């Protein structure tokens, strides 16, 4: 009976740790969770699009994902 209790205690511990790893404690105030479509705090060097993103045609998507301002071409197309 003691072995079963130990087994259940270990199981629930792993379940709790797994849930914590997946869901965390709650919402955080990190900039990753905020809408940063037009975040201009990044420097020009940080917003330089890498060659792999250019090769597959995802320059604008890379800029948006990394919190950089869009290029002039995208701003013109969004105004139309």
DAGI-V649975 format. One record per residue. N is the residue number from 0. RES is the residue in one small letter. SS is DSSP state (H for helix, E for strand, - for the rest). PSI is psi in radians with two decimals (none if undefined). D_FIRST is the distance of its C-alpha to the first C-alpha in Angstrom with 2 decimals. Layout:
BEGIN
<<N;RES;SS;PSI;D_FIRST> <N;RES;SS;PSI;D_FIRST>>
END
This chain:
BEGIN
<<0;x;-;-0.64;0.00> <1;x;H;-0.59;3.79> <2;x;H;-0.63;5.40> <3;x;H;-0.74;5.21> <4;x;H;-0.74;6.47> <5;x;H;-0.72;8.76> <6;x;H;-0.78;9.90> <7;x;H;-0.70;10.81> <8;x;H;-0.76;12.52> <9;x;H;-0.71;14.43> <10;x;H;-0.85;15.38> <11;x;H;-0.58;16.76> <12;x;H;-0.79;18.53> <13;x;H;-0.64;20.24> <14;x;H;-0.78;21.16> <15;x;H;-0.76;22.68> <16;x;H;-0.65;24.53> <17;x;H;-0.75;25.81> <18;x;H;-0.70;27.11> <19;x;H;-0.72;28.75> <20;x;H;-0.63;30.37> <21;x;H;-0.81;31.76> <22;x;H;-0.35;32.86> <23;x;-;-2.96;33.36> <24;x;-;-0.47;33.64> <25;x;-;-2.88;36.65> <26;x;-;2.47;40.32> <27;x;-;2.92;42.22> <28;x;-;0.46;45.93> <29;x;-;2.68;46.45> <30;x;H;-0.28;49.65> <31;x;H;-0.50;47.68> <32;x;H;-0.11;46.64> <33;x;-;2.75;50.12> <34;x;-;1.94;52.93> <35;x;-;0.83;55.03> <36;x;-;-0.64;57.54> <37;x;-;0.75;60.48> <38;x;-;2.01;59.05> <39;x;-;0.29;62.01> <40;x;-;-0.27;60.39> <41;x;-;2.55;59.86> <42;x;-;2.93;62.65> <43;x;-;-0.60;64.88> <44;x;-;-0.66;63.31> <45;x;-;-0.46;59.79> <46;x;-;0.18;61.13> <47;x;-;2.15;62.82> <48;x;-;2.24;61.53> <49;x;-;2.81;60.28> <50;x;H;-0.56;61.98> <51;x;H;-0.58;59.04> <52;x;H;-0.64;59.05> <53;x;H;-0.67;62.81> <54;x;H;-0.58;62.59> <55;x;-;0.08;60.45> <56;x;-;0.51;62.36> <57;x;-;0.66;59.64> <58;x;H;-0.86;61.53> <59;x;H;-0.69;61.27> <60;x;H;-0.70;57.60> <61;x;H;-0.75;56.89> <62;x;H;-0.79;58.93> <63;x;H;-0.76;57.15> <64;x;H;-0.57;53.68> <65;x;-;0.19;54.60> <66;x;-;0.52;56.22> <67;x;-;2.70;59.79> <68;x;-;2.63;62.79> <69;x;-;2.82;64.00> <70;x;-;2.98;67.12> <71;x;H;-0.68;70.51> <72;x;H;-0.70;70.44> <73;x;H;-0.64;67.27> <74;x;H;-0.69;68.65> <75;x;H;-0.75;71.85> <76;x;H;-0.52;70.08> <77;x;H;-0.41;67.86> <78;x;H;-0.41;70.98> <79;x;-;none;72.66>>
END
